[in-house]
Amino acid sequence: MTTVDPLYGDGAAATGAAATDAFRSAMGRLPAGVVVVSVRWKGTDHAMTASALTSVSLEPPMLLLCVHQDARVRDALDDVDTWAVSVLADDHAPVADWLASPGRPAVGQLARVPHVPAPRSGAAWVSGAAAWFECRTARIVPAGDHDVVLADVLESREGDPEAGSLVHLRRRVRGLR
């Protein structure tokens, strides 16, 4: 097995698709929590799986979410300022996979996912999640092929204290207890 010195590398820098693949693989080593982001838009529930969500501030409570510029949820955020987040529990891998699958229908995509409406936005909170947030968009900033969404947290709730979490690591979702 050949190892590469992290400071000096192997003398060749990756470019183009190779650089993108190298970046994706390297970032895949950083575990990330898996959530469902949902919004009620034009009378339809829209949802997506995300792993780029983090706390920004406790006072006031704020979250940061990264959304691909081509995502339906991203389109909805231009029209709807309140939305919901469900932090998936360790047994929610099928939910994460379904809401990350390309080509899923826009209408009825939550029909197979047990959920309840969040109190303010009416967006879906996934039943049995480890935690839930309801958010209001404060600012959207373009960043490469994604947009960074800064949000004020309007409400947060914790699920079953015994629930584990779902994380994304090395291109797979994994349950943690």
C-alpha positions as CSV (number, residue, x, y, z in Angstrom):
1,M,0.0,0.0,0.0
2,T,1.4,3.4,-1.0
3,T,0.9,6.3,1.3
4,V,0.9,9.9,0.3
5,D,2.6,12.5,2.5
6,P,-0.2,15.0,3.4
7,L,2.1,18.0,3.3
8,Y,3.9,17.2,0.1
9,G,1.7,14.8,-1.8
10,D,2.9,12.8,-4.7
11,G,4.0,15.8,-6.8
12,A,0.9,15.9,-9.0
13,A,-2.2,18.0,-8.4
14,A,-5.5,16.6,-9.5
15,T,-7.6,18.8,-11.9
16,G,-11.1,18.7,-13.3
17,A,-13.2,15.6,-12.6
18,A,-10.3,14.0,-10.8
19,A,-10.1,16.9,-8.4
20,T,-13.9,16.7,-7.8
21,D,-13.7,13.0,-7.1
22,A,-10.7,13.5,-4.7
23,F,-12.6,16.3,-2.9
24,R,-15.7,14.1,-2.6
25,S,-13.7,11.2,-1.3
26,A,-11.8,13.3,1.2
27,M,-15.0,15.0,2.5
28,G,-16.6,11.5,2.7
29,R,-14.3,10.9,5.7
30,L,-16.0,13.6,7.7
31,P,-19.2,12.2,9.3
32,A,-22.2,14.4,8.8
33,G,-25.6,14.3,10.4
34,V,-28.4,13.4,8.0
35,V,-31.6,15.5,8.0
36,V,-34.7,15.9,5.9
37,V,-35.5,19.5,4.9
38,S,-39.1,20.1,3.9
39,V,-41.2,23.0,2.7
40,R,-44.8,23.4,1.9
41,W,-44.9,25.2,-1.5
42,K,-47.8,25.8,-3.9
43,G,-50.0,23.3,-2.0
44,T,-47.4,20.5,-2.2
45,D,-45.0,19.1,0.3
46,H,-41.4,19.1,-1.0
47,A,-38.6,17.4,0.9
48,M,-34.9,16.4,0.4
49,T,-32.2,14.6,2.3
50,A,-29.3,16.8,3.4
51,S,-26.1,16.4,5.3
52,A,-24.9,20.0,5.2
53,L,-26.6,21.5,8.2
54,T,-25.0,23.0,11.2
55,S,-25.6,25.3,14.2
56,V,-24.4,28.8,13.6
57,S,-25.5,30.7,16.8
58,L,-27.2,30.1,20.1
59,E,-28.2,33.7,20.6
60,P,-30.2,34.0,18.5
61,P,-30.6,30.4,17.5
62,M,-29.6,30.0,13.9
63,L,-28.8,27.2,11.5
64,L,-26.9,27.0,8.2
65,L,-28.0,24.8,5.4
66,C,-26.4,24.2,2.0
67,V,-28.8,23.3,-0.8
68,H,-27.9,22.5,-4.4
69,Q,-29.0,25.3,-6.7
70,D,-31.0,22.9,-8.9
71,A,-33.0,21.4,-6.0
72,R,-36.7,21.8,-5.9
73,V,-36.5,22.8,-2.3
74,R,-34.1,25.6,-3.3
75,D,-36.6,26.9,-5.8
76,A,-39.3,26.8,-3.1
77,L,-37.1,28.9,-0.7
78,D,-37.4,31.9,-3.1
79,D,-41.2,31.9,-2.4
80,V,-41.6,30.5,1.1
81,D,-39.6,31.8,4.0
82,T,-40.5,29.2,6.7
83,W,-39.5,25.5,6.4
84,A,-38.8,22.5,8.6
85,V,-35.9,20.2,9.4
86,S,-36.1,16.6,10.8
87,V,-32.9,15.2,12.3
88,L,-33.2,11.6,11.2
89,A,-32.9,8.8,13.8
90,D,-30.7,5.8,13.4
91,D,-33.6,3.7,11.9
92,H,-34.5,6.3,9.2
93,A,-32.0,5.1,6.4
94,P,-34.9,4.2,4.1
95,V,-36.4,7.7,4.5
96,A,-33.0,9.3,3.8
97,D,-32.4,7.1,0.7
98,W,-35.9,7.8,-0.7
99,L,-35.7,11.5,-0.3
100,A,-32.2,11.6,-1.8
101,S,-33.2,9.5,-4.9
102,P,-33.2,11.5,-8.2
103,G,-36.3,11.4,-10.2
104,R,-38.7,10.8,-7.3
105,P,-42.1,12.5,-8.0
106,A,-42.7,16.0,-6.8
107,V,-46.3,15.2,-5.9
108,G,-46.8,12.6,-3.2
109,Q,-43.1,12.1,-2.3
110,L,-44.0,12.1,1.4
111,A,-46.9,9.6,1.0
112,R,-44.6,6.7,2.1
113,V,-43.0,8.8,4.9
114,P,-44.9,9.1,8.2
115,H,-44.9,12.8,9.1
116,V,-46.9,15.6,10.8
117,P,-47.1,19.2,9.9
118,A,-44.8,21.6,11.7
119,P,-46.7,24.2,13.7
120,R,-45.9,27.4,11.8
121,S,-44.9,26.4,8.2
122,G,-47.0,23.3,7.8
123,A,-43.9,21.7,6.3
124,A,-43.4,18.0,7.1
125,W,-41.7,16.9,10.3
126,V,-40.7,13.2,9.9
127,S,-42.3,11.1,12.6
128,G,-39.9,9.4,15.0
129,A,-37.0,11.8,14.2
130,A,-34.3,12.4,16.8
131,A,-35.1,16.2,16.7
132,W,-37.0,18.8,14.7
133,F,-36.5,22.5,13.9
134,E,-38.8,25.0,12.3
135,C,-36.9,27.8,10.5
136,R,-37.3,31.1,8.8
137,T,-34.8,32.0,6.1
138,A,-32.7,35.0,7.1
139,R,-30.3,35.1,4.1
140,I,-29.3,33.1,1.1
141,V,-25.7,33.3,-0.3
142,P,-24.5,31.7,-3.5
143,A,-21.5,29.4,-3.0
144,G,-20.3,27.4,-6.0
145,D,-23.0,24.9,-7.2
146,H,-24.9,25.3,-3.9
147,D,-26.5,28.1,-2.0
148,V,-25.9,28.7,1.7
149,V,-29.1,29.3,3.6
150,L,-28.9,31.1,7.0
151,A,-32.0,30.6,9.0
152,D,-33.5,31.8,12.3
153,V,-34.7,28.9,14.4
154,L,-38.3,29.5,15.3
155,E,-38.8,26.3,17.3
156,S,-36.8,23.2,18.2
157,R,-37.9,20.0,19.7
158,E,-36.1,16.8,20.8
159,G,-37.5,13.4,19.9
160,D,-37.2,10.1,21.9
161,P,-34.1,10.4,24.2
162,E,-33.3,6.8,23.3
163,A,-33.2,7.5,19.5
164,G,-29.8,7.4,17.8
165,S,-28.7,9.4,14.9
166,L,-28.2,8.8,11.2
167,V,-24.8,9.9,9.7
168,H,-23.4,10.1,6.2
169,L,-19.9,8.6,6.0
170,R,-18.0,7.3,3.0
171,R,-21.0,7.7,0.7
172,R,-23.3,5.6,2.9
173,V,-25.8,6.4,5.7
174,R,-25.1,4.7,9.0
175,G,-27.0,4.5,12.2
176,L,-25.4,5.5,15.4
177,R,-26.7,4.8,18.9
